[in-house]
Amino acid sequence: NTSLNTSTNSQSSLNLSVSSLDLGKDTMALAGQKCSNCRQRLNVVKHYQPQSGKGEKEVVSNSLVNIIMDEEDQRALQYKLTDFAVYDKIGDFGGHLVPIFAESLLSTGKKIYLSGKVLRLDSHEGDEGLQVADIGPITEWTNMTGMDGGQENIILGTSFGGNDVEYNLLKPCGEYLAMFQTTYRMVYMANRIIIKLIECNENGGFMEYSELLEFVDSLPPPVLYGQTLAPCDEEFLQLHSDFIVSQINSFEDAGDVEEDLTILGMPCIKHISDMAGVERAPRRRAPARREGMVGTTPQPESLVQAVTTPLVAELFESTFQKQMKLTAAKKTRVCTCKACQSNNCGRCERCREMVSFGGVEQDSTVVCLERQCLRRNDQEVVLGDEEEEEMKKGKGKKT
């Protein structure tokens, strides 16, 4: 009996070893395979089945989550989204959770969706909303890069009925929390780095890689809705260096061509670009010169009022009135009309008075004749000598 039991135990141990070996082979096989849609390895993906909810048709038509807008306003519809998850779909049985900003998914046409609770843009976290599922596919994911503030603002965009729809993300659902925390730390680190590089550029300096590491190590840990996340360090920076470079690329691409932004050329960015094996986008070319112009026309430093929808402007001014410098744009002579946004011609009488064109007057105190504001009624329209002579000749002919 003892011999029989020993034989049985040995056989069980052998079967267990074979089973463990088979399990190891299966794991190794999964590790080498990727999902054809989200491109994540099958041994690490997290499966997700969203609860039932409304579709995007109900979102854009439901009075609970929509603010009455002008019918002629063609700008994107904006909402808040909480208790959310981002995922792909595999048949009728859910799919895999997908990290936001995953490389090349949207550009290659992969279909990624949203679920959660949609809120009005002026609502708060605990307010009544509309439970949704399978919103999408997502066409764009962005964040307010370079904004110095509290909560990072990550926005996911879709398209419905020919209109763009934007969802401002609040809190993730429990299943998506861990994945979103990593994304949030990436955005937090990228925004702080961009703000620091802008400051360094404005002071005429350059930042080396060693200085960038010191700055990242000095950052306080990000806080997501009261929860303190893991701090950003050198390892986290190196792991997501491709994301940092892509954010800086998109930030510089969003600026005006005339802006003197050279943060992409900082030594620290060149270092992490080489480290990540990604290419920095080339500097954008300036507009072609007009005939008769010699060289690049210097432009006076000016402030331009941001262009946004009346709804968003009203919401921001009412919510962030103390933080916003509401009078900054009113003190400048530059607005967003075609004339104010054009370049100095460099040829008229007024341009010749500017220091940039050999004159003695500061550029900001003189207005080019081709840049007379089209909107302001209180701005004096100044004519050059040639225009005055033509006006006199015209009046003489009439009389």
C-alpha positions in Angstrom: 0.0 0.0 0.0 2.8 2.3 0.8 4.4 1.6 -2.5 1.1 2.2 -4.3 0.6 5.5 -2.5 4.1 6.6 -3.4 3.5 5.7 -7.0 0.2 7.6 -7.0 1.8 10.7 -5.4 4.6 10.6 -7.9 2.1 10.4 -10.8 0.1 13.4 -9.3 3.3 15.4 -9.0 4.2 14.5 -12.6 0.8 15.5 -13.9 1.0 18.8 -11.9 4.5 19.5 -13.4 3.1 18.7 -16.9 0.2 21.0 -16.3 2.4 23.8 -15.1 4.6 23.3 -18.1 1.6 23.5 -20.4 0.4 26.7 -18.6 3.8 28.2 -19.0 3.7 27.5 -22.7 0.2 29.1 -23.0 1.5 32.2 -21.2 4.5 32.4 -23.4 2.3 32.0 -26.5 0.0 34.8 -25.3 3.0 37.1 -24.5 4.0 36.9 -28.1 0.5 37.8 -29.5 -1.2 41.1 -29.7 -4.8 42.2 -30.1 -5.3 43.1 -33.7 -7.3 46.3 -32.7 -5.7 47.8 -29.6 -2.2 46.3 -30.2 -1.8 45.3 -26.6 -0.2 42.0 -25.6 -2.9 39.4 -24.9 -1.2 38.3 -21.6 -1.6 41.8 -20.1 -4.8 43.2 -21.5 -7.7 43.9 -19.2 -11.1 42.8 -20.4 -14.0 45.2 -20.0 -17.8 44.9 -20.5 -19.6 48.3 -20.2 -22.9 48.5 -18.6 -25.9 49.3 -20.9 -26.4 53.0 -21.7 -27.6 55.5 -24.3 -25.8 56.2 -27.6 -24.5 59.4 -29.0 -27.8 60.2 -30.8 -29.4 60.5 -27.4 -26.5 62.6 -26.0 -26.7 65.3 -28.6 -30.5 65.5 -28.3 -31.2 65.1 -24.6 -32.1 68.4 -22.8 -30.6 67.1 -19.6 -27.0 67.4 -20.8 -27.3 70.0 -23.5 -27.1 73.8 -23.2 -29.2 75.7 -25.7 -26.9 77.0 -28.5 -27.3 79.2 -31.5 -28.4 77.0 -34.5 -25.7 78.7 -36.6 -22.9 77.8 -34.2 -21.0 75.1 -35.9 -18.4 74.6 -33.1 -17.9 71.3 -31.3 -20.6 70.2 -28.8 -19.0 70.0 -25.4 -19.8 67.8 -22.4 -18.2 66.5 -19.2 -17.8 62.7 -18.8 -17.4 60.9 -15.4 -17.2 57.3 -14.3 -15.7 56.7 -17.7 -13.7 54.0 -19.4 -11.9 53.8 -22.8 -12.0 50.5 -24.6 -12.2 48.7 -27.9 -14.9 46.2 -29.0 -14.4 42.5 -29.7 -17.7 41.1 -31.0 -20.7 41.4 -28.6 -18.8 40.5 -25.5 -17.0 43.8 -24.6 -13.4 44.4 -25.3 -10.1 45.5 -23.8 -9.4 48.6 -21.8 -7.2 51.0 -23.8 -4.8 53.7 -22.5 -5.4 57.2 -23.7 -2.7 58.6 -26.0 -1.7 55.0 -27.0 0.6 55.5 -30.0 -0.7 55.2 -33.5 -4.2 53.8 -32.7 -6.3 56.7 -33.9 -4.0 57.5 -36.9 -4.2 54.0 -38.1 -8.1 53.9 -37.9 -8.5 51.7 -34.9 -11.9 51.9 -33.4 -11.9 53.0 -29.7 -15.0 53.8 -27.7 -16.2 55.5 -24.5 -18.6 54.7 -21.7 -19.6 56.6 -18.6 -22.0 59.3 -17.4 -22.3 62.4 -19.5 -22.9 65.8 -17.7 -23.7 69.3 -18.9 -20.6 71.4 -19.4 -21.6 73.6 -16.4 -22.5 70.6 -14.1 -20.5 69.1 -11.3 -19.4 65.6 -10.5 -22.4 64.5 -8.4 -25.1 66.1 -10.7 -27.6 64.1 -12.6 -26.4 62.9 -16.0 -27.0 60.5 -18.9 -25.5 57.0 -18.7 -23.8 56.1 -22.1 -22.0 53.2 -23.7 -20.2 52.6 -27.0 -19.7 56.3 -27.7 -17.5 56.7 -30.7 -15.3 55.7 -32.3 -12.9 58.3 -30.8 -11.4 60.6 -33.5 -9.0 62.6 -31.3 -7.5 62.8 -27.8 -6.0 66.0 -26.6 -5.1 67.8 -23.4 -4.7 71.5 -22.6 -0.9 71.5 -23.1 1.0 74.3 -21.5 -1.8 75.4 -19.2 -0.7 76.2 -15.6 -3.5 75.3 -13.3 -5.0 72.6 -11.0 -6.7 69.6 -12.6 -5.3 68.5 -15.9 -7.9 68.7 -18.7 -8.0 65.7 -21.0 -10.5 65.8 -23.9 -11.7 63.0 -26.1 -13.3 63.9 -29.4 -15.8 62.0 -31.6 -17.9 62.9 -34.6 -21.7 62.5 -34.9 -24.0 63.7 -37.7 -21.3 65.8 -39.2 -20.6 67.6 -36.0 -17.6 67.4 -33.7 -18.3 66.3 -30.1 -15.9 66.8 -27.2 -15.9 65.0 -23.8 -14.0 66.6 -21.0 -12.9 63.8 -18.7 -13.5 63.9 -14.9 -13.2 60.7 -12.8 -12.6 57.2 -14.3 -14.6 54.1 -13.3 -13.0 51.6 -10.9 -11.9 49.3 -13.6 -10.2 52.1 -15.5 -8.6 53.9 -12.6 -5.2 52.3 -12.5 -4.7 52.8 -16.3 -5.9 56.4 -16.2 -3.6 57.3 -13.3 -0.6 56.5 -15.4 -2.1 58.7 -18.2 -2.7 61.5 -15.8 0.8 61.4 -14.5 2.1 61.6 -18.1 0.0 64.6 -18.9 0.9 66.3 -15.6 4.7 65.8 -16.2 4.4 66.9 -19.9 2.5 70.1 -19.0 5.0 71.1 -16.2 7.9 70.5 -18.5 6.5 72.6 -21.3 5.7 75.5 -18.9 9.3 75.3 -17.6 10.8 75.3 -21.1 8.7 78.3 -22.1 9.9 80.1 -19.0 13.5 79.2 -19.8 13.1 80.3 -23.5 11.6 83.6 -22.5 14.6 84.3 -20.3 17.0 83.5 -23.2 18.3 80.3 -21.6 18.6 76.6 -22.6 17.9 73.5 -20.5 20.3 70.6 -20.4 19.1 67.0 -19.7 20.7 67.0 -16.2 18.7 70.2 -15.4 15.5 68.6 -16.8 16.0 65.6 -14.4 16.5 67.9 -11.5 13.3 69.7 -12.4 11.3 66.5 -12.8 12.6 65.2 -9.4 11.5 68.5 -7.8 7.9 68.3 -9.0 5.3 67.6 -6.3 3.3 64.4 -6.8 0.2 64.9 -9.0 -3.1 64.8 -7.3 -6.2 63.3 -9.0 -9.4 64.3 -7.2 -7.9 64.3 -3.8 -5.8 61.2 -4.3 -2.0 61.7 -4.4 -0.4 59.7 -7.1 3.1 58.4 -7.4 5.7 61.1 -8.1 7.4 61.5 -11.5 11.0 60.6 -11.6 13.8 59.8 -14.1 12.5 56.3 -14.8 9.0 57.6 -15.6 10.4 60.3 -17.8 12.5 57.8 -19.8 9.6 55.4 -20.1 7.3 58.1 -21.6 9.9 60.2 -23.4 8.1 59.7 -26.7 4.9 61.1 -25.3 6.8 64.2 -24.0 8.3 64.9 -27.4 4.9 64.4 -29.2 3.3 66.9 -26.8 6.0 69.5 -27.4 5.6 69.0 -31.1 1.9 69.5 -31.0 2.3 72.5 -28.7 4.7 74.3 -31.1 2.5 73.3 -34.1 -0.5 75.0 -32.4 1.4 78.4 -32.1 1.5 81.2 -34.6 4.4 81.0 -37.1 5.7 84.4 -35.9 6.0 83.2 -32.3 9.5 82.8 -31.1 9.1 79.4 -29.6 12.3 77.3 -29.7 11.6 74.8 -26.9 11.8 71.9 -29.4 15.4 72.8 -30.0 16.4 72.6 -26.3 19.3 70.3 -25.6 17.2 68.3 -23.1 14.5 67.6 -25.7 17.1 66.6 -28.3 18.5 64.2 -25.7 15.2 62.5 -24.8 14.3 62.4 -28.5 17.4 60.4 -29.3 16.8 58.3 -26.2 13.3 57.4 -27.3 14.2 57.0 -31.0 11.7 59.5 -32.1 12.2 62.5 -34.5 11.4 66.0 -33.5 9.2 67.7 -36.0 11.0 70.3 -38.2 10.3 74.0 -37.6 7.4 75.3 -39.5 8.2 77.5 -42.4 7.2 81.2 -42.4 4.6 82.4 -44.9 5.9 83.3 -48.4 7.0 86.9 -48.7 4.9 89.3 -50.6 6.4 90.9 -53.7 8.4 94.1 -53.0 9.3 93.0 -49.5 12.9 92.5 -48.5 13.7 90.1 -45.7 11.3 89.2 -42.9 9.2 92.0 -41.6 9.7 92.4 -37.8 6.4 92.4 -35.9 5.7 94.4 -32.7 5.0 92.4 -29.6 1.3 92.2 -29.0 -1.4 90.4 -27.0 -4.3 88.7 -28.9 -7.6 87.9 -27.3 -8.4 84.2 -27.4 -11.2 83.2 -29.8 -13.8 80.9 -28.3 -17.5 80.3 -28.2 -19.7 82.8 -26.3 -20.9 79.8 -24.1 -17.4 78.7 -23.1 -16.3 82.3 -22.6 -19.2 82.9 -20.3 -18.6 79.7 -18.3 -14.9 80.4 -17.8 -15.5 84.0 -16.9 -18.1 83.1 -14.3 -16.1 80.2 -12.8 -12.5 81.4 -13.0 -13.1 85.1 -12.8 -10.5 85.6 -10.0 -7.8 83.6 -11.9 -8.4 85.0 -15.3 -6.7 88.3 -16.4 -9.9 89.6 -17.9 -8.5 93.1 -18.7 -5.3 92.0 -20.3 -6.7 91.8 -23.8 -8.6 95.1 -23.4 -5.4 97.0 -22.9 -4.0 96.1 -26.2 -4.7 97.7 -29.6 -4.7 94.3 -31.3 -7.8 92.3 -31.9 -8.7 89.3 -34.0 -9.9 91.1 -37.2 -8.1 90.5 -40.5 -6.3 93.8 -40.4 -5.0 93.5 -36.9 -3.8 90.0 -37.5 -1.9 90.9 -40.7 1.8 91.8 -40.8 3.3 95.2 -41.0 3.8 96.1 -44.7 7.2 97.7 -44.2 6.5 100.3 -46.9 4.0 102.8 -45.7 4.8 106.1 -44.0 3.9 104.7 -40.5 6.1 101.6 -40.9 9.0 103.9 -41.8 8.6 105.6 -38.4 9.1 102.3 -36.6 12.5 101.3 -35.1 12.4 98.0 -37.0 12.4 100.0 -40.3 15.0 102.6 -39.4 12.7 105.1 -37.6 12.8 106.4 -34.1 9.3 105.4 -32.8 8.8 102.2 -30.8 7.0 99.6 -32.9 4.2 99.1 -30.4 3.3 102.9 -30.5 2.7 103.0 -34.3 0.1 101.3 -36.3 0.8 100.3 -39.9 -1.7 101.8 -42.4 -2.5 98.3 -43.6 -3.3 97.2 -40.0 -6.0 99.8 -39.2 -8.6 97.9 -37.1 -11.8 96.9 -38.9 -13.9 96.6 -35.7 -13.0 99.5 -33.4 -14.9 102.7 -34.1 -12.8 104.7 -31.6 -9.5 104.2 -33.3 -8.2 107.1 -35.4 -7.7 106.1 -39.1 -4.4 107.7 -40.2 -3.8 108.4 -43.9 -0.3 108.7 -45.4 0.7 111.7 -47.5 -0.1 109.9 -50.8 -3.6 109.0 -49.6 -4.3 112.5 -48.4 -3.2 113.9 -51.8 -5.5 111.4 -53.6 -8.4 112.4 -51.3 -7.9 116.1 -52.1 -7.7 115.4 -55.8 -10.9 113.4 -55.6 -12.8 116.2 -53.8 -11.5 118.7 -56.3 -12.9 116.8 -59.2 -16.3 116.5 -57.5 -16.6 120.3 -57.0 
